[in-house]
Amino acid sequence: MNAYTMIMHIKKLFDEASRIERYETSKKLFCCKMTEGSSVNTYVLKMIGYIEKLGQLGFVMDHELNVDLVLQLLL
């Protein structure tokens, strides 16, 4: 196996792992609902954490969409 083939194989492995992590994180984000009586602060920080993690994984949403999503999931 030459260097190029090894690099491409490693890239493919990491891309697949990143894709799975993005999927799991977005699933947590989009399914997250605030439970009655829980802290709004804790909930919003959790949502921000998911949004930031998605950004680190290459899935970036604009600011307005982030705000809309957090507000929508508060209901």
PDB file of N, CA, C, O and CB in Angstrom:
ATOM      1  N   MET A   1       0.856  -1.175   0.000  1.00  0.00           N
ATOM      2  CA  MET A   1       0.000   0.000   0.000  1.00  0.00           C
ATOM      3  C   MET A   1       0.903   1.240   0.000  1.00  0.00           C
ATOM      4  O   MET A   1       1.795   1.362   0.840  1.00  0.00           O
ATOM      5  CB  MET A   1      -0.975  -0.003   1.237  1.00  0.00           C
ATOM      6  N   ASN A   2       0.670   2.149  -0.937  1.00  0.00           N
ATOM      7  CA  ASN A   2       1.492   3.359  -0.988  1.00  0.00           C
ATOM      8  C   ASN A   2       0.932   4.438  -0.047  1.00  0.00           C
ATOM      9  O   ASN A   2      -0.154   4.286   0.513  1.00  0.00           O
ATOM     10  CB  ASN A   2       1.568   3.897  -2.438  1.00  0.00           C
ATOM     11  N   ALA A   3       1.676   5.504   0.108  1.00  0.00           N
ATOM     12  CA  ALA A   3       1.316   6.566   1.057  1.00  0.00           C
ATOM     13  C   ALA A   3      -0.038   7.194   0.722  1.00  0.00           C
ATOM     14  O   ALA A   3      -0.845   7.436   1.620  1.00  0.00           O
ATOM     15  CB  ALA A   3       2.398   7.647   1.070  1.00  0.00           C
ATOM     16  N   TYR A   4      -0.289   7.456  -0.543  1.00  0.00           N
ATOM     17  CA  TYR A   4      -1.554   8.072  -0.954  1.00  0.00           C
ATOM     18  C   TYR A   4      -2.737   7.179  -0.579  1.00  0.00           C
ATOM     19  O   TYR A   4      -3.738   7.658  -0.047  1.00  0.00           O
ATOM     20  CB  TYR A   4      -1.553   8.347  -2.473  1.00  0.00           C
ATOM     21  N   THR A   5      -2.619   5.906  -0.854  1.00  0.00           N
ATOM     22  CA  THR A   5      -3.686   4.960  -0.541  1.00  0.00           C
ATOM     23  C   THR A   5      -3.939   4.901   0.959  1.00  0.00           C
ATOM     24  O   THR A   5      -5.090   4.857   1.393  1.00  0.00           O
ATOM     25  CB  THR A   5      -3.338   3.568  -1.071  1.00  0.00           C
ATOM     26  N   MET A   6      -2.868   4.900   1.755  1.00  0.00           N
ATOM     27  CA  MET A   6      -3.012   4.879   3.208  1.00  0.00           C
ATOM     28  C   MET A   6      -3.708   6.146   3.702  1.00  0.00           C
ATOM     29  O   MET A   6      -4.598   6.072   4.549  1.00  0.00           O
ATOM     30  CB  MET A   6      -1.639   4.729   3.881  1.00  0.00           C
ATOM     31  N   ILE A   7      -3.311   7.298   3.182  1.00  0.00           N
ATOM     32  CA  ILE A   7      -3.919   8.570   3.585  1.00  0.00           C
ATOM     33  C   ILE A   7      -5.398   8.588   3.229  1.00  0.00           C
ATOM     34  O   ILE A   7      -6.226   9.003   4.041  1.00  0.00           O
ATOM     35  CB  ILE A   7      -3.196   9.757   2.916  1.00  0.00           C
ATOM     36  N   MET A   8      -5.733   8.148   2.042  1.00  0.00           N
ATOM     37  CA  MET A   8      -7.135   8.124   1.623  1.00  0.00           C
ATOM     38  C   MET A   8      -7.951   7.159   2.486  1.00  0.00           C
ATOM     39  O   MET A   8      -9.102   7.445   2.815  1.00  0.00           O
ATOM     40  CB  MET A   8      -7.242   7.728   0.142  1.00  0.00           C
ATOM     41  N   HIS A   9      -7.373   6.039   2.845  1.00  0.00           N
ATOM     42  CA  HIS A   9      -8.065   5.075   3.701  1.00  0.00           C
ATOM     43  C   HIS A   9      -8.311   5.670   5.089  1.00  0.00           C
ATOM     44  O   HIS A   9      -9.410   5.548   5.632  1.00  0.00           O
ATOM     45  CB  HIS A   9      -7.249   3.769   3.814  1.00  0.00           C
ATOM     46  N   ILE A  10      -7.308   6.304   5.654  1.00  0.00           N
ATOM     47  CA  ILE A  10      -7.445   6.935   6.973  1.00  0.00           C
ATOM     48  C   ILE A  10      -8.466   8.060   6.918  1.00  0.00           C
ATOM     49  O   ILE A  10      -9.281   8.201   7.830  1.00  0.00           O
ATOM     50  CB  ILE A  10      -6.085   7.473   7.466  1.00  0.00           C
ATOM     51  N   LYS A  11      -8.431   8.859   5.867  1.00  0.00           N
ATOM     52  CA  LYS A  11      -9.401   9.946   5.696  1.00  0.00           C
ATOM     53  C   LYS A  11     -10.821   9.394   5.664  1.00  0.00           C
ATOM     54  O   LYS A  11     -11.719   9.938   6.306  1.00  0.00           O
ATOM     55  CB  LYS A  11      -9.109  10.739   4.405  1.00  0.00           C
ATOM     56  N   LYS A  12     -11.019   8.317   4.920  1.00  0.00           N
ATOM     57  CA  LYS A  12     -12.344   7.704   4.826  1.00  0.00           C
ATOM     58  C   LYS A  12     -12.814   7.219   6.195  1.00  0.00           C
ATOM     59  O   LYS A  12     -13.978   7.403   6.550  1.00  0.00           O
ATOM     60  CB  LYS A  12     -12.327   6.536   3.824  1.00  0.00           C
ATOM     61  N   LEU A  13     -11.923   6.601   6.964  1.00  0.00           N
ATOM     62  CA  LEU A  13     -12.287   6.121   8.298  1.00  0.00           C
ATOM     63  C   LEU A  13     -12.713   7.272   9.207  1.00  0.00           C
ATOM     64  O   LEU A  13     -13.720   7.175   9.909  1.00  0.00           O
ATOM     65  CB  LEU A  13     -11.115   5.364   8.927  1.00  0.00           C
ATOM     66  N   PHE A  14     -11.936   8.372   9.193  1.00  0.00           N
ATOM     67  CA  PHE A  14     -12.267   9.515  10.033  1.00  0.00           C
ATOM     68  C   PHE A  14     -13.516  10.232   9.547  1.00  0.00           C
ATOM     69  O   PHE A  14     -14.297  10.721  10.363  1.00  0.00           O
ATOM     70  CB  PHE A  14     -11.105  10.482  10.081  1.00  0.00           C
ATOM     71  N   ASP A  15     -13.722  10.307   8.228  1.00  0.00           N
ATOM     72  CA  ASP A  15     -14.938  10.928   7.701  1.00  0.00           C
ATOM     73  C   ASP A  15     -16.175  10.163   8.153  1.00  0.00           C
ATOM     74  O   ASP A  15     -17.181  10.770   8.521  1.00  0.00           O
ATOM     75  CB  ASP A  15     -14.887  10.992   6.167  1.00  0.00           C
ATOM     76  N   GLU A  16     -16.106   8.838   8.128  1.00  0.00           N
ATOM     77  CA  GLU A  16     -17.242   8.026   8.563  1.00  0.00           C
ATOM     78  C   GLU A  16     -17.506   8.209  10.049  1.00  0.00           C
ATOM     79  O   GLU A  16     -18.661   8.326  10.458  1.00  0.00           O
ATOM     80  CB  GLU A  16     -16.994   6.549   8.253  1.00  0.00           C
ATOM     81  N   ALA A  17     -16.469   8.237  10.855  1.00  0.00           N
ATOM     82  CA  ALA A  17     -16.633   8.435  12.297  1.00  0.00           C
ATOM     83  C   ALA A  17     -17.202   9.815  12.589  1.00  0.00           C
ATOM     84  O   ALA A  17     -18.061   9.962  13.458  1.00  0.00           O
ATOM     85  CB  ALA A  17     -15.292   8.252  13.025  1.00  0.00           C
ATOM     86  N   SER A  18     -16.734  10.821  11.873  1.00  0.00           N
ATOM     87  CA  SER A  18     -17.223  12.183  12.047  1.00  0.00           C
ATOM     88  C   SER A  18     -18.688  12.277  11.648  1.00  0.00           C
ATOM     89  O   SER A  18     -19.472  12.959  12.307  1.00  0.00           O
ATOM     90  CB  SER A  18     -16.384  13.169  11.227  1.00  0.00           C
ATOM     91  N   ARG A  19     -19.054  11.599  10.579  1.00  0.00           N
ATOM     92  CA  ARG A  19     -20.436  11.608  10.107  1.00  0.00           C
ATOM     93  C   ARG A  19     -21.358  10.979  11.146  1.00  0.00           C
ATOM     94  O   ARG A  19     -22.446  11.491  11.410  1.00  0.00           O
ATOM     95  CB  ARG A  19     -20.554  10.861   8.765  1.00  0.00           C
ATOM     96  N   ILE A  20     -20.926   9.886  11.724  1.00  0.00           N
ATOM     97  CA  ILE A  20     -21.731   9.220  12.749  1.00  0.00           C
ATOM     98  C   ILE A  20     -21.882  10.129  13.968  1.00  0.00           C
ATOM     99  O   ILE A  20     -22.973  10.242  14.528  1.00  0.00           O
ATOM    100  CB  ILE A  20     -21.091   7.869  13.156  1.00  0.00           C
ATOM    101  N   GLU A  21     -20.801  10.770  14.375  1.00  0.00           N
ATOM    102  CA  GLU A  21     -20.863  11.674  15.529  1.00  0.00           C
ATOM    103  C   GLU A  21     -21.759  12.878  15.242  1.00  0.00           C
ATOM    104  O   GLU A  21     -22.513  13.311  16.114  1.00  0.00           O
ATOM    105  CB  GLU A  21     -19.453  12.150  15.910  1.00  0.00           C
ATOM    106  N   ARG A  22     -21.682  13.426  14.015  1.00  0.00           N
ATOM    107  CA  ARG A  22     -22.569  14.532  13.625  1.00  0.00           C
ATOM    108  C   ARG A  22     -24.023  14.092  13.688  1.00  0.00           C
ATOM    109  O   ARG A  22     -24.879  14.818  14.193  1.00  0.00           O
ATOM    110  CB  ARG A  22     -22.228  15.036  12.206  1.00  0.00           C
ATOM    111  N   TYR A  23     -24.297  12.900  13.174  1.00  0.00           N
ATOM    112  CA  TYR A  23     -25.671  12.385  13.187  1.00  0.00           C
ATOM    113  C   TYR A  23     -26.186  12.249  14.616  1.00  0.00           C
ATOM    114  O   TYR A  23     -27.288  12.704  14.923  1.00  0.00           O
ATOM    115  CB  TYR A  23     -25.746  11.027  12.467  1.00  0.00           C
ATOM    116  N   GLU A  24     -25.402  11.629  15.485  1.00  0.00           N
ATOM    117  CA  GLU A  24     -25.827  11.416  16.873  1.00  0.00           C
ATOM    118  C   GLU A  24     -26.036  12.746  17.598  1.00  0.00           C
ATOM    119  O   GLU A  24     -26.996  12.898  18.354  1.00  0.00           O
ATOM    120  CB  GLU A  24     -24.789  10.567  17.624  1.00  0.00           C
ATOM    121  N   THR A  25     -25.145  13.700  17.369  1.00  0.00           N
ATOM    122  CA  THR A  25     -25.271  15.005  18.025  1.00  0.00           C
ATOM    123  C   THR A  25     -26.479  15.766  17.501  1.00  0.00           C
ATOM    124  O   THR A  25     -27.216  16.363  18.286  1.00  0.00           O
ATOM    125  CB  THR A  25     -24.000  15.836  17.818  1.00  0.00           C
ATOM    126  N   SER A  26     -26.698  15.758  16.190  1.00  0.00           N
ATOM    127  CA  SER A  26     -27.861  16.462  15.641  1.00  0.00           C
ATOM    128  C   SER A  26     -29.152  15.807  16.098  1.00  0.00           C
ATOM    129  O   SER A  26     -30.146  16.496  16.326  1.00  0.00           O
ATOM    130  CB  SER A  26     -27.803  16.493  14.109  1.00  0.00           C
ATOM    131  N   LYS A  27     -29.154  14.498  16.234  1.00  0.00           N
ATOM    132  CA  LYS A  27     -30.332  13.786  16.735  1.00  0.00           C
ATOM    133  C   LYS A  27     -30.651  14.243  18.159  1.00  0.00           C
ATOM    134  O   LYS A  27     -31.808  14.505  18.487  1.00  0.00           O
ATOM    135  CB  LYS A  27     -30.106  12.249  16.695  1.00  0.00           C
ATOM    136  N   LYS A  28     -29.622  14.338  19.002  1.00  0.00           N
ATOM    137  CA  LYS A  28     -29.818  14.817  20.372  1.00  0.00           C
ATOM    138  C   LYS A  28     -30.342  16.246  20.377  1.00  0.00           C
ATOM    139  O   LYS A  28     -31.232  16.585  21.157  1.00  0.00           O
ATOM    140  CB  LYS A  28     -28.507  14.734  21.164  1.00  0.00           C
ATOM    141  N   LEU A  29     -29.790  17.078  19.508  1.00  0.00           N
ATOM    142  CA  LEU A  29     -30.197  18.482  19.444  1.00  0.00           C
ATOM    143  C   LEU A  29     -31.652  18.618  19.011  1.00  0.00           C
ATOM    144  O   LEU A  29     -32.431  19.312  19.664  1.00  0.00           O
ATOM    145  CB  LEU A  29     -29.292  19.255  18.484  1.00  0.00           C
ATOM    146  N   PHE A  30     -32.020  17.966  17.922  1.00  0.00           N
ATOM    147  CA  PHE A  30     -33.354  18.148  17.357  1.00  0.00           C
ATOM    148  C   PHE A  30     -34.446  17.435  18.149  1.00  0.00           C
ATOM    149  O   PHE A  30     -35.622  17.770  18.011  1.00  0.00           O
ATOM    150  CB  PHE A  30     -33.370  17.661  15.937  1.00  0.00           C
ATOM    151  N   CYS A  31     -34.079  16.467  18.971  1.00  0.00           N
ATOM    152  CA  CYS A  31     -35.072  15.738  19.774  1.00  0.00           C
ATOM    153  C   CYS A  31     -35.175  16.271  21.198  1.00  0.00           C
ATOM    154  O   CYS A  31     -36.050  15.851  21.955  1.00  0.00           O
ATOM    155  CB  CYS A  31     -34.726  14.260  19.812  1.00  0.00           C
ATOM    156  N   CYS A  32     -34.303  17.176  21.559  1.00  0.00           N
ATOM    157  CA  CYS A  32     -34.243  17.670  22.931  1.00  0.00           C
ATOM    158  C   CYS A  32     -35.425  18.599  23.211  1.00  0.00           C
ATOM    159  O   CYS A  32     -35.642  19.580  22.499  1.00  0.00           O
ATOM    160  CB  CYS A  32     -32.907  18.402  23.187  1.00  0.00           C
ATOM    161  N   LYS A  33     -36.166  18.281  24.236  1.00  0.00           N
ATOM    162  CA  LYS A  33     -37.262  19.139  24.684  1.00  0.00           C
ATOM    163  C   LYS A  33     -37.047  19.451  26.155  1.00  0.00           C
ATOM    164  O   LYS A  33     -36.576  18.613  26.923  1.00  0.00           O
ATOM    165  CB  LYS A  33     -38.654  18.462  24.450  1.00  0.00           C
ATOM    166  N   MET A  34     -37.392  20.646  26.525  1.00  0.00           N
ATOM    167  CA  MET A  34     -37.264  21.036  27.923  1.00  0.00           C
ATOM    168  C   MET A  34     -38.423  20.436  28.713  1.00  0.00           C
ATOM    169  O   MET A  34     -39.579  20.528  28.298  1.00  0.00           O
ATOM    170  CB  MET A  34     -37.232  22.587  28.071  1.00  0.00           C
ATOM    171  N   THR A  35     -38.114  19.830  29.835  1.00  0.00           N
ATOM    172  CA  THR A  35     -39.169  19.258  30.668  1.00  0.00           C
ATOM    173  C   THR A  35     -39.696  20.312  31.625  1.00  0.00           C
ATOM    174  O   THR A  35     -38.963  21.193  32.073  1.00  0.00           O
ATOM    175  CB  THR A  35     -38.653  18.031  31.446  1.00  0.00           C
ATOM    176  N   GLU A  36     -40.960  20.204  31.925  1.00  0.00           N
ATOM    177  CA  GLU A  36     -41.604  21.178  32.808  1.00  0.00           C
ATOM    178  C   GLU A  36     -40.937  21.157  34.176  1.00  0.00           C
ATOM    179  O   GLU A  36     -40.692  20.098  34.753  1.00  0.00           O
ATOM    180  CB  GLU A  36     -43.117  20.886  32.940  1.00  0.00           C
ATOM    181  N   GLY A  37     -40.653  22.340  34.673  1.00  0.00           N
ATOM    182  CA  GLY A  37     -40.046  22.486  35.983  1.00  0.00           C
ATOM    183  C   GLY A  37     -38.530  22.453  35.986  1.00  0.00           C
ATOM    184  O   GLY A  37     -37.908  22.685  37.022  1.00  0.00           O
ATOM    185  N   SER A  38     -37.921  22.165  34.831  1.00  0.00           N
ATOM    186  CA  SER A  38     -36.460  22.140  34.777  1.00  0.00           C
ATOM    187  C   SER A  38     -35.911  23.536  34.528  1.00  0.00           C
ATOM    188  O   SER A  38     -36.657  24.450  34.178  1.00  0.00           O
ATOM    189  CB  SER A  38     -35.975  21.176  33.682  1.00  0.00           C
ATOM    190  N   SER A  39     -34.636  23.696  34.705  1.00  0.00           N
ATOM    191  CA  SER A  39     -33.979  24.992  34.577  1.00  0.00           C
ATOM    192  C   SER A  39     -33.809  25.386  33.111  1.00  0.00           C
ATOM    193  O   SER A  39     -33.282  24.618  32.306  1.00  0.00           O
ATOM    194  CB  SER A  39     -32.621  24.967  35.274  1.00  0.00           C
ATOM    195  N   VAL A  40     -34.263  26.590  32.780  1.00  0.00           N
ATOM    196  CA  VAL A  40     -34.085  27.104  31.421  1.00  0.00           C
ATOM    197  C   VAL A  40     -32.600  27.288  31.136  1.00  0.00           C
ATOM    198  O   VAL A  40     -32.129  26.985  30.040  1.00  0.00           O
ATOM    199  CB  VAL A  40     -34.847  28.443  31.229  1.00  0.00           C
ATOM    200  N   ASN A  41     -31.875  27.780  32.116  1.00  0.00           N
ATOM    201  CA  ASN A  41     -30.443  28.009  31.957  1.00  0.00           C
ATOM    202  C   ASN A  41     -29.711  26.709  31.595  1.00  0.00           C
ATOM    203  O   ASN A  41     -28.910  26.686  30.660  1.00  0.00           O
ATOM    204  CB  ASN A  41     -29.858  28.607  33.245  1.00  0.00           C
ATOM    205  N   THR A  42     -29.984  25.650  32.326  1.00  0.00           N
ATOM    206  CA  THR A  42     -29.350  24.357  32.072  1.00  0.00           C
ATOM    207  C   THR A  42     -29.710  23.849  30.680  1.00  0.00           C
ATOM    208  O   THR A  42     -28.858  23.338  29.953  1.00  0.00           O
ATOM    209  CB  THR A  42     -29.770  23.331  33.139  1.00  0.00           C
ATOM    210  N   TYR A  43     -30.974  23.994  30.321  1.00  0.00           N
ATOM    211  CA  TYR A  43     -31.445  23.547  29.007  1.00  0.00           C
ATOM    212  C   TYR A  43     -30.742  24.300  27.878  1.00  0.00           C
ATOM    213  O   TYR A  43     -30.255  23.687  26.929  1.00  0.00           O
ATOM    214  CB  TYR A  43     -32.964  23.734  28.895  1.00  0.00           C
ATOM    215  N   VAL A  44     -30.690  25.622  27.983  1.00  0.00           N
ATOM    216  CA  VAL A  44     -30.071  26.441  26.934  1.00  0.00           C
ATOM    217  C   VAL A  44     -28.576  26.130  26.828  1.00  0.00           C
ATOM    218  O   VAL A  44     -28.048  26.046  25.720  1.00  0.00           O
ATOM    219  CB  VAL A  44     -30.286  27.950  27.221  1.00  0.00           C
ATOM    220  N   LEU A  45     -27.894  25.960  27.944  1.00  0.00           N
ATOM    221  CA  LEU A  45     -26.476  25.609  27.903  1.00  0.00           C
ATOM    222  C   LEU A  45     -26.258  24.252  27.227  1.00  0.00           C
ATOM    223  O   LEU A  45     -25.287  24.067  26.494  1.00  0.00           O
ATOM    224  CB  LEU A  45     -25.894  25.591  29.322  1.00  0.00           C
ATOM    225  N   LYS A  46     -27.154  23.320  27.474  1.00  0.00           N
ATOM    226  CA  LYS A  46     -27.076  22.004  26.831  1.00  0.00           C
ATOM    227  C   LYS A  46     -27.244  22.149  25.313  1.00  0.00           C
ATOM    228  O   LYS A  46     -26.506  21.543  24.536  1.00  0.00           O
ATOM    229  CB  LYS A  46     -28.160  21.046  27.408  1.00  0.00           C
ATOM    230  N   MET A  47     -28.215  22.952  24.912  1.00  0.00           N
ATOM    231  CA  MET A  47     -28.462  23.182  23.483  1.00  0.00           C
ATOM    232  C   MET A  47     -27.253  23.861  22.827  1.00  0.00           C
ATOM    233  O   MET A  47     -26.836  23.474  21.735  1.00  0.00           O
ATOM    234  CB  MET A  47     -29.732  24.046  23.285  1.00  0.00           C
ATOM    235  N   ILE A  48     -26.705  24.855  23.487  1.00  0.00           N
ATOM    236  CA  ILE A  48     -25.531  25.552  22.968  1.00  0.00           C
ATOM    237  C   ILE A  48     -24.373  24.570  22.820  1.00  0.00           C
ATOM    238  O   ILE A  48     -23.626  24.629  21.843  1.00  0.00           O
ATOM    239  CB  ILE A  48     -25.134  26.727  23.896  1.00  0.00           C
ATOM    240  N   GLY A  49     -24.225  23.678  23.777  1.00  0.00           N
ATOM    241  CA  GLY A  49     -23.176  22.661  23.698  1.00  0.00           C
ATOM    242  C   GLY A  49     -23.335  21.786  22.456  1.00  0.00           C
ATOM    243  O   GLY A  49     -22.354  21.514  21.764  1.00  0.00           O
ATOM    244  N   TYR A  50     -24.555  21.345  22.170  1.00  0.00           N
ATOM    245  CA  TYR A  50     -24.806  20.550  20.967  1.00  0.00           C
ATOM    246  C   TYR A  50     -24.497  21.341  19.705  1.00  0.00           C
ATOM    247  O   TYR A  50     -23.888  20.818  18.772  1.00  0.00           O
ATOM    248  CB  TYR A  50     -26.254  20.070  20.939  1.00  0.00           C
ATOM    249  N   ILE A  51     -24.919  22.604  19.674  1.00  0.00           N
ATOM    250  CA  ILE A  51     -24.691  23.453  18.498  1.00  0.00           C
ATOM    251  C   ILE A  51     -23.200  23.674  18.274  1.00  0.00           C
ATOM    252  O   ILE A  51     -22.722  23.598  17.142  1.00  0.00           O
ATOM    253  CB  ILE A  51     -25.407  24.808  18.660  1.00  0.00           C
ATOM    254  N   GLU A  52     -22.465  23.946  19.349  1.00  0.00           N
ATOM    255  CA  GLU A  52     -21.016  24.149  19.226  1.00  0.00           C
ATOM    256  C   GLU A  52     -20.313  22.868  18.777  1.00  0.00           C
ATOM    257  O   GLU A  52     -19.385  22.919  17.969  1.00  0.00           O
ATOM    258  CB  GLU A  52     -20.427  24.627  20.564  1.00  0.00           C
ATOM    259  N   LYS A  53     -20.748  21.733  19.292  1.00  0.00           N
ATOM    260  CA  LYS A  53     -20.141  20.463  18.895  1.00  0.00           C
ATOM    261  C   LYS A  53     -20.379  20.198  17.413  1.00  0.00           C
ATOM    262  O   LYS A  53     -19.480  19.735  16.712  1.00  0.00           O
ATOM    263  CB  LYS A  53     -20.703  19.305  19.740  1.00  0.00           C
ATOM    264  N   LEU A  54     -21.584  20.490  16.933  1.00  0.00           N
ATOM    265  CA  LEU A  54     -21.862  20.329  15.502  1.00  0.00           C
ATOM    266  C   LEU A  54     -20.964  21.238  14.672  1.00  0.00           C
ATOM    267  O   LEU A  54     -20.479  20.841  13.613  1.00  0.00           O
ATOM    268  CB  LEU A  54     -23.343  20.628  15.199  1.00  0.00           C
ATOM    269  N   GLY A  55     -20.745  22.454  15.153  1.00  0.00           N
ATOM    270  CA  GLY A  55     -19.844  23.373  14.455  1.00  0.00           C
ATOM    271  C   GLY A  55     -18.431  22.829  14.377  1.00  0.00           C
ATOM    272  O   GLY A  55     -17.768  22.958  13.348  1.00  0.00           O
ATOM    273  N   GLN A  56     -17.968  22.223  15.456  1.00  0.00           N
ATOM    274  CA  GLN A  56     -16.630  21.627  15.473  1.00  0.00           C
ATOM    275  C   GLN A  56     -16.535  20.446  14.517  1.00  0.00           C
ATOM    276  O   GLN A  56     -15.462  20.140  13.997  1.00  0.00           O
ATOM    277  CB  GLN A  56     -16.265  21.180  16.887  1.00  0.00           C
ATOM    278  N   LEU A  57     -17.665  19.789  14.290  1.00  0.00           N
ATOM    279  CA  LEU A  57     -17.691  18.637  13.385  1.00  0.00           C
ATOM    280  C   LEU A  57     -17.957  19.035  11.934  1.00  0.00           C
ATOM    281  O   LEU A  57     -18.076  18.177  11.059  1.00  0.00           O
ATOM    282  CB  LEU A  57     -18.747  17.649  13.840  1.00  0.00           C
ATOM    283  N   GLY A  58     -18.048  20.349  11.686  1.00  0.00           N
ATOM    284  CA  GLY A  58     -18.204  20.831  10.319  1.00  0.00           C
ATOM    285  C   GLY A  58     -19.633  21.118   9.899  1.00  0.00           C
ATOM    286  O   GLY A  58     -19.871  21.462   8.742  1.00  0.00           O
ATOM    287  N   PHE A  59     -20.589  20.987  10.806  1.00  0.00           N
ATOM    288  CA  PHE A  59     -21.984  21.291  10.494  1.00  0.00           C
ATOM    289  C   PHE A  59     -22.319  22.624  11.153  1.00  0.00           C
ATOM    290  O   PHE A  59     -22.672  22.669  12.331  1.00  0.00           O
ATOM    291  CB  PHE A  59     -22.954  20.147  10.985  1.00  0.00           C
ATOM    292  N   VAL A  60     -22.210  23.694  10.398  1.00  0.00           N
ATOM    293  CA  VAL A  60     -22.391  25.036  10.945  1.00  0.00           C
ATOM    294  C   VAL A  60     -23.745  25.587  10.516  1.00  0.00           C
ATOM    295  O   VAL A  60     -24.075  25.599   9.330  1.00  0.00           O
ATOM    296  CB  VAL A  60     -21.250  25.978  10.487  1.00  0.00           C
ATOM    297  N   MET A  61     -24.527  26.043  11.496  1.00  0.00           N
ATOM    298  CA  MET A  61     -25.808  26.699  11.224  1.00  0.00           C
ATOM    299  C   MET A  61     -25.627  28.186  11.500  1.00  0.00           C
ATOM    300  O   MET A  61     -24.830  28.575  12.354  1.00  0.00           O
ATOM    301  CB  MET A  61     -26.974  26.090  12.101  1.00  0.00           C
ATOM    302  N   ASP A  62     -26.366  29.009  10.777  1.00  0.00           N
ATOM    303  CA  ASP A  62     -26.227  30.441  11.034  1.00  0.00           C
ATOM    304  C   ASP A  62     -26.874  30.800  12.377  1.00  0.00           C
ATOM    305  O   ASP A  62     -27.656  30.032  12.937  1.00  0.00           O
ATOM    306  CB  ASP A  62     -26.864  31.266   9.884  1.00  0.00           C
ATOM    307  N   HIS A  63     -26.529  31.979  12.869  1.00  0.00           N
ATOM    308  CA  HIS A  63     -26.946  32.412  14.201  1.00  0.00           C
ATOM    309  C   HIS A  63     -28.466  32.433  14.343  1.00  0.00           C
ATOM    310  O   HIS A  63     -28.997  31.976  15.355  1.00  0.00           O
ATOM    311  CB  HIS A  63     -26.380  33.793  14.503  1.00  0.00           C
ATOM    312  N   GLU A  64     -29.167  32.955  13.347  1.00  0.00           N
ATOM    313  CA  GLU A  64     -30.627  33.045  13.431  1.00  0.00           C
ATOM    314  C   GLU A  64     -31.272  31.666  13.545  1.00  0.00           C
ATOM    315  O   GLU A  64     -32.226  31.486  14.302  1.00  0.00           O
ATOM    316  CB  GLU A  64     -31.182  33.777  12.209  1.00  0.00           C
ATOM    317  N   LEU A  65     -30.754  30.697  12.797  1.00  0.00           N
ATOM    318  CA  LEU A  65     -31.283  29.344  12.880  1.00  0.00           C
ATOM    319  C   LEU A  65     -31.018  28.748  14.260  1.00  0.00           C
ATOM    320  O   LEU A  65     -31.873  28.052  14.808  1.00  0.00           O
ATOM    321  CB  LEU A  65     -30.668  28.459  11.788  1.00  0.00           C
ATOM    322  N   ASN A  66     -29.849  29.012  14.821  1.00  0.00           N
ATOM    323  CA  ASN A  66     -29.545  28.535  16.174  1.00  0.00           C
ATOM    324  C   ASN A  66     -30.553  29.077  17.178  1.00  0.00           C
ATOM    325  O   ASN A  66     -31.086  28.325  17.994  1.00  0.00           O
ATOM    326  CB  ASN A  66     -28.121  28.944  16.583  1.00  0.00           C
ATOM    327  N   VAL A  67     -30.813  30.370  17.119  1.00  0.00           N
ATOM    328  CA  VAL A  67     -31.751  31.008  18.052  1.00  0.00           C
ATOM    329  C   VAL A  67     -33.153  30.451  17.845  1.00  0.00           C
ATOM    330  O   VAL A  67     -33.837  30.115  18.812  1.00  0.00           O
ATOM    331  CB  VAL A  67     -31.751  32.547  17.867  1.00  0.00           C
ATOM    332  N   ASP A  68     -33.583  30.351  16.594  1.00  0.00           N
ATOM    333  CA  ASP A  68     -34.911  29.825  16.299  1.00  0.00           C
ATOM    334  C   ASP A  68     -35.075  28.398  16.824  1.00  0.00           C
ATOM    335  O   ASP A  68     -36.122  28.046  17.367  1.00  0.00           O
ATOM    336  CB  ASP A  68     -35.171  29.864  14.795  1.00  0.00           C
ATOM    337  N   LEU A  69     -34.055  27.598  16.660  1.00  0.00           N
ATOM    338  CA  LEU A  69     -34.110  26.213  17.119  1.00  0.00           C
ATOM    339  C   LEU A  69     -34.234  26.130  18.639  1.00  0.00           C
ATOM    340  O   LEU A  69     -35.065  25.381  19.154  1.00  0.00           O
ATOM    341  CB  LEU A  69     -32.870  25.456  16.655  1.00  0.00           C
ATOM    342  N   VAL A  70     -33.427  26.879  19.346  1.00  0.00           N
ATOM    343  CA  VAL A  70     -33.485  26.871  20.813  1.00  0.00           C
ATOM    344  C   VAL A  70     -34.852  27.345  21.287  1.00  0.00           C
ATOM    345  O   VAL A  70     -35.438  26.744  22.187  1.00  0.00           O
ATOM    346  CB  VAL A  70     -32.371  27.764  21.411  1.00  0.00           C
ATOM    347  N   LEU A  71     -35.364  28.417  20.689  1.00  0.00           N
ATOM    348  CA  LEU A  71     -36.669  28.933  21.098  1.00  0.00           C
ATOM    349  C   LEU A  71     -37.779  27.936  20.785  1.00  0.00           C
ATOM    350  O   LEU A  71     -38.684  27.745  21.598  1.00  0.00           O
ATOM    351  CB  LEU A  71     -36.953  30.267  20.407  1.00  0.00           C
ATOM    352  N   GLN A  72     -37.721  27.306  19.632  1.00  0.00           N
ATOM    353  CA  GLN A  72     -38.734  26.333  19.241  1.00  0.00           C
ATOM    354  C   GLN A  72     -38.773  25.151  20.210  1.00  0.00           C
ATOM    355  O   GLN A  72     -39.847  24.671  20.575  1.00  0.00           O
ATOM    356  CB  GLN A  72     -38.469  25.840  17.820  1.00  0.00           C
ATOM    357  N   LEU A  73     -37.602  24.692  20.616  1.00  0.00           N
ATOM    358  CA  LEU A  73     -37.532  23.533  21.485  1.00  0.00           C
ATOM    359  C   LEU A  73     -37.860  23.867  22.943  1.00  0.00           C
ATOM    360  O   LEU A  73     -38.022  22.966  23.766  1.00  0.00           O
ATOM    361  CB  LEU A  73     -36.160  22.919  21.398  1.00  0.00           C
ATOM    362  N   LEU A  74     -37.956  25.158  23.260  1.00  0.00           N
ATOM    363  CA  LEU A  74     -38.378  25.556  24.612  1.00  0.00           C
ATOM    364  C   LEU A  74     -39.860  25.299  24.813  1.00  0.00           C
ATOM    365  O   LEU A  74     -40.311  25.114  25.944  1.00  0.00           O
ATOM    366  CB  LEU A  74     -38.066  27.039  24.864  1.00  0.00           C
ATOM    367  N   LEU A  75     -40.615  25.285  23.736  1.00  0.00           N
ATOM    368  CA  LEU A  75     -42.079  25.132  23.831  1.00  0.00           C
ATOM    369  C   LEU A  75     -42.495  23.725  24.104  1.00  0.00           C
ATOM    370  O   LEU A  75     -43.689  23.444  24.210  1.00  0.00           O
ATOM    371  CB  LEU A  75     -42.740  25.595  22.575  1.00  0.00           C
TER     372      LEU A  75
END
